Amino acid sequence: MSDAMPSSSASAPAGSAPPPPRRSWRAALAVYLEPASLRMLTLGFAAGLPLLLVLGTLSFRLREAGIDRSTIGYLSWVGLAYGFKWVWAPLVDRMPLPGLTPWLGRRRSWLLLSQAVIVAGLVGMALADPRNTLGPIVWCALAVAFGSATQDIALDAFRIESAEADKQAALAASYQTGYRLAMIWAGAGVLWIAARAEAPALAAAAGSAAAAGAAYQNAAWQTAYLVMAASMAVGVVTVLFSREPRPQPLPPARGPAEWLQGAVVEPFADFLRRYRWQAVLILALIAVYRISDIVMGIMANPFYVDMGFTKDEVAAVTKVYGVIMTLVGAFVGGVLSMRLGVLRILMLGAVLSAGSNLLFAWLAGHGHDVTALIAVVSADNLSGGIASAAFIAYLSGLTNVSYSATQYALFSSMMLLVPKWLAGFSGQFVDLHGYPTFFMGTALLGLPVLLLIALAARYAPVNPASPPPTEAAQPPQP
């Protein structure tokens, strides 16, 4: 795979490679049936499953068990593992695992190890009872988050190295499809399983209730989390039956200092060498591209509660129907990116994502109306799916395949840090100015993004210079 950036409408600088030929609609759609796309569908499911189980779903379980809201808020910090995965990404990118790497290869060995950590952590969370002590469930949740972030690092590299640059948008869309299906399963599905599992126990335990006043059946949650752990078999089986991507040759290191230079320093130095001053422009775009969505999303659930929408209404519209619309958006974004170019769809996604926040401002003045909620959530999630597919393809095109795991982990972590920090003030802003002003403000946050995309399309090189990987004899692939 080339380490070129996605093609854009900007003219290529002298000496750069011409953009790939435009695919027909039929050829663009056929990419989704290729083995690489189907693998990313199931691996995306394995990647999306742990997220809610250590964040949203876990907070529901803890609150039902009578844990106070402040403690639940502090425990959400386990999600910071996803924002700092670039710290250990060089190890995942370069370090072989004894016993596993000779058998599976560099990418698949890390995938399998991280999936084993996730399964073990989910089993531990299933067996722990938060009413007795929070220690075991917290440590197991940290293990799941760490394993999940590590899986993301290895999976991003696996995806980038599995297909050419012009197919990355389709692979990203397939990945997102699996990811969103897993979020339905880990969001609505786990609650459904827990509710079905607790029904027989309620009669025997009539009158007992958690401190919060609602009946809490830990055995029901044990069943639900054990089912989630078993669901990781989808990813494990895919890894075992997939082929390792063609490995990039790694120069031998003569000592720890030289290894650190190659594994930690060189991936970042390579990016700066290839993009020079444009690196600042690219990093700024990465840091703020999803700012409208992320800042608004923090206040979405409180907004639904304050508007009087019931749990069933919110679950049906946002957790199921909304996720389906995100899948449609991801599919559309992947096809359009291959057909029209990534930067054009990146701009379209940014416009739609910011504009859809204005619909929430309208809904705030419209009142409780499920039909209106469906329309607003549909537009918002469709826009988010288009933007995400194009953005993942854009990030993939920035990486050098020699350092794909480290560089992509840096990019995907950067896109969360600034928006997550700013989103921390969203509740205070709503208290001072109200929901309509807040949603309009989040839409305005998208304006600098449009400027940065326009500058990236005009000035960023289409095919930055980088030394080709050295030739080396490679071991036979499994």
N, C-alpha and C positions, 0 to 999 in steps of 0.2 A: 504494500500500500504506500502511496505517496504521502509525504508529510505536508502537502500543500494545503493552503487554506481553501475553503469552499469558494466556488466561483462567484463572481458578482458582476454587476453591470458596469463596473469601473473598468477602464482600459488597463491592460496588463503592462507593467513596466518592461522596458527593453530587455530582451534576453530571457524572459520568463516563459514557461511552457504554456501553450494555448489551453483554454478551458476544455473539459471533456465534451464530446458531442452531445447534443440534447437528445434524450430518450423519447421514444414514442410513448403515448399513454399506455398502450398494451404492455410494452417492455417495462415501464415504470411500475405497473401493477403486478407484473409477474415476479418481481423481486421479492414480494411478500411470501411467495410459495417456495423460495429457495431454502435449502437446509439451514443456512446461516440465520435467516430470519426466523424460522421455526424454532431453532435453538434459543434465540434471544427471547422468544415468547415465553418459554418455560423458565429460562433463567431470570427473566424479569419478574416472574411470579415469585421465585425464591428470594429475589432482592426486596420485593415490596412487602412480603409477609411479616418480617420482624418489626417494621417501623411502628405501626399502630399498637402492637402488642407490648411495647415498652413506653408508649406515650399515651395516645388517646384511650385505647381500650383498658390499659392498666389504670389510668386515672379513674375511669368508671368503676372498675373493680374495687379500688382502694376506697373510693367515696362510699360505695355500698357497704363496705366493711366498717365504716365509721371513722375512717382516717380524716383528720381535719384538712381543709383546703390549703392552708399554708404549707403543710408538709407535702401535700401532693404537688404543689407548685415547685417546691425545692427539688423534688424527685424528678421533675421534668428535665433537669440539667443533665440527666444521663444521655439526652439527645445531643449534647455537645460533642460526643464522639464523632458524629457525622461531620461536624464543622472543622475538626482538627485531624482528619484522617490523613492529610498530607504529611503529617509528622512521621508516620511509619510507612508511608507509601514507598519510599526508596527501598525498604527492606522487601516489601511485597514485589516490587518491580525487579529486583536483582538477586535476592538471596534464595538459593535452592533449599528445599526441605529434604533432609536426609530420609531416604526410604520412599518418599512420595514422588519427588521430582524425577528420579530416574524411571519411575513407573508411568507417571501421568504427564510429565512435562511441567514447565514452570508455572503456567497460568492455571491449569486444571488442579495442580497439587494445592495451590493456595486456595482455590475455590472450595475444594473438598474439605480442607482443614477448617476454613471459616464456617462452612455449613455444619460441621461437627460441633463447633463451639456454640452455634446458634441453637441446635437441637438440644444440646446439654443444658444450655441456659433456660430454654423454654420448659424443659422437664423440671428443672429446679424451681422455676416460677410456679409451675402447676402444683408441685408438692408442698410449697410453702404456704403458711396461713398468716396473712398480714395482721390478723387480730392478736396473734401471740407476740410477734416481733417482726419489725420491718427489715432487719439486717439481711436475712437470707434472700428475700425477694428483691432487695435493692442490689445486692451483689450479683444475683443471677440476671437482673435486668441490665446491669453494666456489661456483663459477659455477652448478652445478646446484642447490645448496641455495638460493642467492640467487634464482635464477630460479623455483624451486619455491615459495619463500615469497612472492614477488611474485605468482605465479599464484594462490596461495591468497587473497591480499588482493583481487585483482580478481574472482576467482570467487565469493568470499563476497558481495561487493557485487552481482555479477550475479545470484546466486541470490535474495538478499533483494529485489531490485527486480523480479524476474521473476514474482512471484505475490503474492496477498494473504496476510495474516498467518496465516489459518487453514489455508493450504496449505503453510506452511513446514516442518511436520513431515514431510509426504510428500516434499517436495523434498530435505530432509535425509536421509531414508531412501534415496532414489534415489541421491543423492550418495555416501552410505556404501557402497551396493551396488557402484557403479563403483569406488570407492576400494579396497574389499576385494578385488575381482576383480583390480585392478592389483597389489595386494600379493601375491596368489598368483602372478601372472605374473612379477613382479620378484623374488619369493622362490624358490619352487619352480621356476618356469619358466626363469629364467636359469641355475640350476644344471643343469637338464636339458639346455638348449641347449649349455652349456659342456662337459658330459660327452659329448654326442653329437659335438660338433665336435672334441674332442681324440682320439677313438678312432683315426682314421687316422694321426695324428701320433705316437702312442705307439710304434708299431712302428719308425718311422724314427729316433726319438730314444730308443731303449731304452738304459737305463743312466744317462741324464741325470736329475738330480733337483734340486729346489730345496734351499736350505740347510736347510730344515726337515725334509728327508728324504722329502717327497712330490713326485711328478712334477708339474711346473707347466708348462702349455702356454699361453703368452701369446696365441698365435693363436686358441685356443679361446675365451678370454675376450674377445678382440677381436670375434669373431663374435657372442658373446652380447650384448655391450654395443651393438654396431651394430644388432642386432635390437631391443633396447630403445629405442634412439633412433628407429628407424623406427616403433615402436609409438606414439610420440607423435603420429603422424598422425591417430589417433582424435580427439584433442582439437583439433588444428589444423583438420581438416575441419569439426568441429562449430562452431567459432568462425566460420569463413568462411560457413557456411550458416545461422547463427542470426540472429535479429533482435535488434538492440540494445534493451535495456529502455528504457522512456520516461525520458529524462534528467530529473534534477531541476535546476531553474534555479539557476545560480550568480550571485550578485551580482558586478558588475564591481569589480575591485580597482584603486585609484588608484596603488599603489606597492608595493614589496616588503614594507614593514611591514604594510600592510593585507592583502596576500595571505597573509602568515604568520599574521595574526590569524584570517583566515577558514579557512585550511587546517589549521593546527596547533592553535591555542588554542580556537577555537570548537567543534570536535567534542567536546572534553572538557568545556568549559563548558556546552554544551548538555545533556550527560548529567547534570551536577550540577544544572542548573536544573530539569530535568524530574523528577528523583527526590529532590532535596533530601537530607534525612537518610537516606532509604531507600537512597541510593546506596552508603553504607558497608555496609549489609546485603547488597545485591546483589553488590558487589565481593567481599565475604568469601565468599559462596556460590560465586561463579565461581572464586575462588582455590583452593578445597579440594574442589570437587564430585568430581573424579576422583582424589582423593588415594589411596584404597585401591587402585585398579587400577594406577596409575602406580608407586607405591612397591613393590607386590608384583611387578609385571612385570619390574623390573630383575633380580630373583633367580630368575625362572622358568626360564630356560635353564640356569643353573648347577645348579638343583634337579633338572632332568631328567637332566643328566649324572651328578650324584652319586647319583641313584636307579638308575642303570644302564640307562636307556633309550637305545637306539641312535639314530644319526642318522636312519635310515629311519623308525623309529617316531615320533620327534619331528616329522620333516618331514610325515609322512602325517597325524598327529593334529592338530598345532598349526598347520601352515602351510596345509593344505588343508581338512581337516575342520573345524578350529576356525574358520577364516575363513568357511566356509559357515554355521556356526551363528551367527556374528556378523551375517551378512546376514539370516538369519531373525529375529534379535533386532531389527535395525534396521527391518525391515518391520513386525514386530509393534508396536514402539515408535511408528512413524509412524502406523499405523492407530489405536492406542489413544489417542495424543495428540490426534488430530483428533476422536475419538469421546468421550473422557472429560475432555480438558483437559490442557494441558502440565504444570502443576504436580503434578497427581496422578501422572502417569507419571514425572515427575522424582523424586518420592518413592519410587515403586516401584523405579525403576532404582537409586537409592542403596541401598535395602534389599537388593536382590538382589546388587549388586556387592560390597557388604561381606560379605554372607552367603556368597557363593561362595568367598571366601578361606578360610573355615573348612574347605571341602572339601579344599583343598590341605594343610591341617594334618592332616586325616584320611589323605590319600594318603601323607604323609610317614611315618606309622606303619604304613601298609598294605603298603608295599614295591612291588617291580617287578611291575606288573600293567597290561597294555595296556588291558584292558577298563575297569579303574578309571580309567585316565588319560583314556580317551574320555569317560567319564561326567563327570569333573571338568572337563575342558576344555569339554565341551558346555555345562554349566551356567554356567561362567565367561564364555564368549564370548556365549552367549545373553543373559546379564544385561548384559554390556558393550554389546551392540548396542542393547538397549532403552534403557539409560541414555544412550548417545551420541545416539540419535535425538531423545529428549526434550530433552537438553541443548543441542543445536544449534538446535532450534526455540526454546528459551527465549532463547538468546543473540540469535537473529535478531529476536525480538520486542522486545528491549531497544533496538534501534538506531533512530535517526532516519534515514529514507531520504536526507536531505540530506547525511549524513555516514556512510553505511553502511559503506564500506570501512575508514575510520579507526577507527570505534567497534568494529566487529566484530573487526578485527585486534587492538585493545587487549584485548578480552574473551578471544579465543582464545589470545593470548599469556599472559595472566594465569593461565589455568587450568593452565599448564605450569610456571611458575617455581617456586612453592613446592613442589609435589610432586617436581619434578626435583631441587631442592636437597636435600630430605629423603631422596630415594632414594639419594643418594650415600653415605649412611651405612648402607645396607641390608646390604652385605656384612660390615661390621664387626659389625653386630647379629647376623647369622646365626652368625658365628664365636664370639660370646660366649654366645648363648642357643639356637642350633639352629633348624632350619626350622619345627617345629611352633609354637614361641613366636613366631617372626617372622610367620608367616601369621595367627595369632590377633591379634597386635598390629596388623597392617594392617587387619583387620576392625574393630577398635576405633577406628581412625582415622576410620571412616565415621560414628561416632555424632554428632560435632558437625555433620556435613553434614545429618543428619535434622532437627536443631534449627533450622538456618538455613533449610531449605526450609519448615518449619512457620511460622517467623517471616515469611518472604517471602510465603507464601500469606495470612497474616493482615494484614500491614501494608503491603506494597507496593501502590501504586495500580494499578488495572487499566488505566487510560487516562490516563497522566500528561499534564499540560498542556504543550503545545509549540506555538509559532507555526506556522501552516500555511506551506508554501513559497510564495514570491511567484510570481505569474503572470508568465510571460514567453513571448515568441514563440520557438518551437523550430524548428530546421532540420528538413527532412524526413528521416525515418529510411531507411537503406538496406534 
